[in-house]
Amino acid sequence: MSHISKRLVLSYVFDWIVIILIAGVGAGFSRISPNHRPFSLTDPDISFPYVEHEKVSSAVLVVVGLVAPAVIIFAVSLLFVPGPTIRKGTPRAAVFKSKLWEWNTGWLGLALALASVFFFTEGMKNLYGKPRPDLLSRCNPDLRAQSTHILGGESGIDNAMLLVSSTICRQTDKSKLDDGFASFPSGHSSFSWAGMTYLTLFICSKFAIAIPYLLPTAHSTHDPAFAPSEPNPNGFNHKDETTPSASSPQFRSFSSNTVKPLLRNQAAAPPAYLLVLAIFPLCIAIYISATRYSDFRHHGFDIIVGSLMGILAAWAGFRWYHLPVRRGAGWSWGPRSAGRAWGVGVGVQGYVDEEEDWKSRQKDLELGERSGAASGGGNAVESRAV
């Protein structure tokens, strides 16, 4: 196995530091008093009762949205990577390297999704300062002094129809009152949908759970569905078990020079139980979002926007570190090249140096051959230097 580049390792350590900083800024936002948007004392949309005990507390939300997906990602990476296509005799070090890399990228994507959605959610709460449905119950307004807290409006208009400021509130618990102006967007919805959607994408990727689709070409050499070892960032060769030969019964010869696959044999539906496995996390996100409505913590629009933010963050976090679900054969992207670990200049395409990558593969191939010869056989190891 090739040497580990300290420059490359430090670049990924810095990825973790950046993600933690994003989450830290979001936590800072959550401690700032939000904007207190003026409200009407006769608005029925903010007249719901205050529920003391939420169905899903913030602590439970963290366990469900962060801890549970992290544990599942770790378990899947440990138990199911590198998968059944690994060749016999592959060095244990290469297998361990593969598990470690998939675990690292799995957690990186999850952390990026949750940190970013937490950052934007908390920041937007402060900016908008939208009243929650239970604001009046939290506020306990001083109705006798309404006229001294009116904002805007025209003289002669009934005071009950005018907007008032939060100074009318007799609530002594400042944090409780501030939280009453943090309705948009829903943090529980954004966080739960980010964690659960990411987990669904991760499970679908690792277990090939996707709607069947027709391949672009019959013999594409660039489609991981035909060549699972092509992305191969993980330090070992694969048996190319998914590439059908021209003599395979799923191919028919239409001419002496043309071999084409039957359309119906290009793909097949995954087992239905896997679909249930993939959808289950989304059901949890739906439940958590629904409790925010039934607990009178958020308006419907707040929940919808928060959910969409979580879904978008999950997709972005997953794709930042992983290949597409349908065409990635379950792999995350390989590591950056050591020479491009910290950035590239104008005119340089991507963060993988093909020449550097090729030299690394050649070194690993030589090491694998020596290792195989010393052990009386075995397979060469193909990997990018990490």
C-alpha positions in Angstrom: 0.0 0.0 0.0 1.3 3.4 -0.9 2.6 5.9 1.7 0.2 8.3 3.3 0.7 11.9 2.3 0.7 14.1 5.3 -0.3 17.1 3.1 -3.4 15.2 1.9 -4.4 14.0 5.4 -4.1 17.5 6.8 -6.3 18.9 4.0 -9.1 16.5 5.1 -8.5 17.4 8.8 -9.0 21.0 7.7 -12.3 19.9 6.0 -13.4 18.8 9.5 -12.3 22.0 11.1 -14.2 24.1 8.5 -17.4 22.0 9.1 -17.1 22.4 12.8 -16.6 26.1 12.5 -19.8 26.3 10.3 -21.7 24.5 13.1 -20.1 26.7 15.7 -21.3 29.9 13.9 -24.7 28.4 13.7 -24.6 27.7 17.5 -23.6 31.3 18.0 -26.6 32.5 15.9 -28.9 30.4 18.2 -27.8 32.4 21.2 -28.5 35.8 19.6 -31.9 37.4 20.2 -33.9 37.3 17.0 -35.7 40.2 15.4 -39.1 40.7 17.1 -41.5 41.2 14.3 -44.6 43.3 15.2 -47.8 41.3 15.6 -51.5 41.8 16.1 -53.2 40.8 19.4 -56.2 39.6 17.4 -54.3 37.4 15.0 -55.7 33.8 15.3 -52.6 32.3 13.7 -50.5 33.2 16.8 -53.2 32.5 19.4 -52.5 28.8 20.0 -51.7 27.5 23.5 -48.1 27.0 24.6 -47.2 23.3 25.0 -44.8 22.7 27.8 -43.6 19.3 26.7 -42.7 18.8 23.1 -43.2 15.4 21.5 -39.7 15.6 20.1 -37.2 17.6 22.2 -34.0 19.1 20.9 -32.0 16.3 22.6 -34.0 13.6 20.8 -33.7 15.5 17.6 -29.8 15.4 17.8 -29.9 11.7 18.6 -32.2 11.0 15.6 -30.7 13.4 13.1 -27.0 13.1 14.0 -26.1 10.3 16.3 -28.2 7.5 14.7 -27.1 8.2 11.1 -23.5 8.4 12.2 -23.7 5.0 14.0 -25.4 3.4 11.0 -22.8 4.9 8.5 -20.0 3.5 10.7 -21.6 0.1 10.9 -22.2 -0.1 7.2 -18.7 1.0 6.4 -17.3 -1.5 8.8 -19.4 -4.5 7.8 -20.3 -4.1 4.2 -17.3 -2.3 2.6 -15.6 -3.2 0.3 -18.3 -5.6 -0.8 -18.5 -8.9 -2.7 -16.5 -7.9 -5.8 -13.2 -7.8 -3.9 -10.7 -10.4 -5.1 -9.4 -13.1 -2.9 -6.0 -12.4 -1.6 -6.4 -8.6 -1.4 -4.1 -7.4 1.4 -5.9 -6.7 4.7 -4.3 -3.3 4.8 -6.1 -2.4 1.5 -9.4 -3.6 2.8 -9.0 -1.6 6.0 -8.0 1.4 4.0 -11.2 1.1 2.0 -13.4 0.8 5.2 -11.6 3.8 6.7 -12.1 6.0 3.7 -15.8 5.2 3.2 -16.4 5.8 6.9 -14.5 9.2 6.7 -16.4 10.4 3.6 -19.7 9.1 5.0 -19.3 11.2 8.2 -17.9 14.2 6.3 -20.9 14.4 4.1 -23.3 14.0 7.0 -21.5 16.6 9.0 -21.4 19.0 6.1 -25.2 18.6 5.5 -26.1 19.1 9.2 -23.7 21.9 9.9 -24.7 23.9 6.8 -28.5 23.5 7.4 -28.0 24.4 11.1 -26.1 27.5 10.1 -28.7 28.7 7.6 -31.7 27.8 9.8 -30.4 29.7 12.9 -29.3 32.7 10.8 -32.7 32.9 9.1 -34.6 32.6 12.3 -32.8 35.7 13.6 -33.2 37.7 10.4 -37.0 37.0 10.0 -38.1 37.0 13.6 -41.4 35.5 12.6 -43.9 34.9 15.5 -44.6 31.3 16.4 -48.3 30.1 16.5 -48.1 30.1 20.4 -46.6 33.6 20.7 -49.5 35.3 22.5 -49.4 32.5 25.1 -45.7 33.1 25.6 -46.1 36.9 25.5 -48.8 37.4 28.1 -49.5 40.9 26.7 -50.5 43.8 28.9 -53.8 44.7 27.3 -54.4 47.8 29.4 -51.3 49.4 28.0 -51.9 48.5 24.4 -52.0 52.0 23.1 -48.4 52.7 24.3 -47.0 49.8 22.3 -48.7 50.3 18.9 -46.5 50.5 15.9 -47.7 52.2 12.7 -51.3 52.6 11.6 -53.5 55.6 11.3 -55.2 57.6 14.0 -58.9 56.8 14.5 -58.5 53.1 13.7 -59.5 50.6 16.3 -56.5 49.7 18.4 -57.4 46.0 18.2 -56.6 46.1 14.4 -53.1 47.6 14.8 -49.8 46.0 15.3 -47.9 46.1 18.5 -44.3 45.5 19.5 -43.0 42.8 21.8 -42.6 45.4 24.6 -46.2 44.8 25.4 -45.3 41.3 26.7 -45.1 40.7 30.4 -43.1 37.5 29.9 -40.1 37.6 32.3 -38.3 34.7 30.8 -36.3 36.4 28.0 -35.2 33.1 26.3 -38.8 31.9 26.2 -40.0 35.1 24.6 -37.1 35.2 22.1 -37.9 31.7 21.1 -41.4 32.8 20.3 -40.0 34.8 17.4 -38.1 31.9 15.9 -40.8 30.3 13.8 -39.3 30.6 10.3 -37.9 28.2 9.2 -38.5 25.1 11.3 -35.2 23.9 12.8 -36.6 20.5 13.8 -37.7 20.0 10.2 -34.5 21.2 8.5 -32.3 19.2 10.8 -34.3 16.0 10.7 -34.7 16.0 7.0 -31.0 16.7 6.5 -30.0 13.8 8.6 -32.6 11.3 7.4 -32.4 12.2 3.8 -28.6 11.8 3.9 -29.0 8.5 5.6 -31.5 7.4 2.9 -29.0 8.4 0.1 -26.2 6.6 1.9 -28.2 3.4 2.2 -29.4 3.6 -1.4 -25.8 4.1 -2.6 -24.3 1.2 -0.6 -27.1 -1.3 -1.3 -27.8 -0.2 -4.9 -31.4 0.9 -4.2 -32.6 2.9 -7.2 -35.3 3.0 -9.8 -34.1 0.8 -12.7 -32.8 2.8 -15.7 -31.5 2.2 -19.2 -27.8 2.6 -19.6 -26.6 5.3 -22.0 -24.7 2.7 -24.1 -24.5 -1.1 -24.1 -20.7 -1.3 -23.6 -20.0 2.0 -21.8 -16.6 1.8 -20.2 -17.3 4.9 -18.2 -20.4 3.8 -16.3 -19.6 2.3 -12.9 -22.7 0.1 -13.3 -20.7 -1.8 -15.8 -17.3 -1.2 -14.3 -17.5 -1.0 -10.5 -13.7 -0.9 -10.1 -13.4 2.3 -12.2 -14.0 4.8 -9.4 -11.8 2.5 -7.2 -10.3 4.9 -4.7 -10.1 2.3 -2.0 -7.0 0.3 -2.5 -7.9 -3.0 -4.2 -9.0 -4.6 -7.4 -12.5 -5.9 -8.1 -13.8 -8.8 -9.9 -15.7 -7.3 -12.8 -18.8 -9.3 -12.1 -21.3 -6.9 -13.5 -19.9 -6.5 -17.0 -21.6 -9.0 -19.3 -19.7 -10.6 -22.1 -20.8 -10.6 -25.7 -21.7 -14.3 -25.3 -24.0 -13.6 -22.4 -27.6 -14.6 -23.0 -28.7 -11.1 -22.2 -27.1 -10.0 -25.5 -28.3 -10.7 -29.0 -26.3 -10.3 -32.1 -28.1 -8.2 -34.7 -25.2 -8.4 -37.2 -21.8 -9.8 -37.5 -20.2 -6.6 -36.2 -22.9 -5.4 -33.7 -23.8 -6.7 -30.3 -26.6 -5.0 -28.4 -28.3 -5.8 -25.1 -32.0 -6.4 -24.8 -33.5 -3.4 -23.2 -35.4 -5.4 -20.6 -32.2 -7.1 -19.4 -30.2 -3.9 -18.8 -31.5 -3.5 -15.3 -33.9 -5.0 -12.7 -35.8 -3.7 -9.7 -34.2 -4.1 -6.3 -36.0 -6.3 -3.7 -38.9 -4.5 -2.1 -37.6 -4.9 1.4 -34.7 -2.7 0.5 -37.1 0.0 -0.6 -38.7 -0.1 2.9 -35.3 0.1 4.4 -34.5 3.3 2.4 -37.8 5.0 3.0 -37.9 4.4 6.8 -35.6 7.3 7.7 -37.9 9.6 5.6 -40.9 8.4 7.6 -39.1 9.5 10.8 -38.4 13.0 9.3 -42.1 13.3 8.4 -43.1 12.4 11.9 -40.7 15.0 13.5 -42.0 17.7 11.1 -45.6 16.9 11.9 -45.0 17.2 15.6 -43.9 20.8 15.1 -47.3 21.5 13.7 -49.3 19.6 16.3 -47.2 21.2 19.1 -48.1 24.6 17.8 -44.4 25.5 17.3 -44.5 26.3 13.6 -46.8 27.3 10.8 -47.2 25.0 7.8 -45.0 27.2 5.6 -42.2 27.2 8.1 -42.2 23.4 8.1 -42.3 23.1 4.3 -39.4 25.5 3.9 -37.4 23.8 6.7 -37.9 20.4 5.1 -36.8 21.6 1.7 -33.7 23.2 3.2 -32.9 19.9 4.9 -33.4 17.9 1.7 -31.2 20.2 -0.3 -28.4 20.2 2.3 -28.5 16.4 2.5 -28.2 16.1 -1.3 -25.4 18.6 -1.5 -23.5 17.0 1.4 -23.8 13.6 -0.1 -22.8 14.5 -3.6 -19.9 16.6 -2.3 -18.2 13.4 -1.2 -20.0 10.6 -3.0 -20.6 9.4 -6.6 -24.2 9.5 -7.9 -26.4 6.8 -6.3 -27.4 5.1 -9.6 -24.1 5.2 -11.3 -21.5 5.2 -8.5 -21.6 1.5 -7.6 -21.8 2.5 -3.9 -18.5 4.4 -3.7 -17.6 7.8 -2.4 -15.2 10.0 -4.5 -11.6 9.1 -4.1 -9.2 11.4 -2.2 -7.8 14.5 -3.8 -4.3 14.2 -5.3 -1.6 15.2 -2.8 -0.3 18.0 -5.0 -3.8 19.5 -5.3 -5.0 18.8 -1.8 -5.2 22.5 -0.8 -6.5 24.0 -4.0 -5.8 24.5 -7.7 -5.0 27.5 -9.8 -6.8 28.9 -12.7 -6.8 26.6 -15.8 -6.4 23.4 -13.7 -9.2 21.0 -14.1 -10.3 19.3 -10.9 -8.5 18.1 -7.8 -7.1 14.8 -9.2 -3.8 14.8 -11.0 -4.0 11.9 -13.4 -0.2 11.7 -13.8 0.3 11.6 -10.1 -2.5 9.1 -9.7 -1.0 6.9 -12.4 2.4 6.9 -10.8 0.8 6.0 -7.4 -1.1 3.1 -9.0 2.1 1.8 -10.6 3.9 1.9 -7.2 1.0 0.1 -5.5 1.0 -2.5 -8.3 4.6 -3.2 -7.8 4.1 -3.5 -4.0 1.2 -5.8 -4.5 3.1 -8.1 -6.9 6.0 -8.3 -4.4 3.5 -9.0 -1.6 1.8 -11.7 -3.6 5.1 -13.3 -4.6 6.2 -13.4 -1.0 3.0 -15.0 0.2 2.9 -17.5 -2.6 0.3 -15.7 -4.8 -2.3 -13.0 -4.5 -3.4 -10.0 -6.4 -1.9 -6.6 -7.0 -3.3 -3.7 -5.2 -4.6 -0.7 -7.2 -5.1 2.6 -5.4 -4.6 6.2 -5.3 -2.0 7.5 -2.8 -3.6 8.6 0.4 
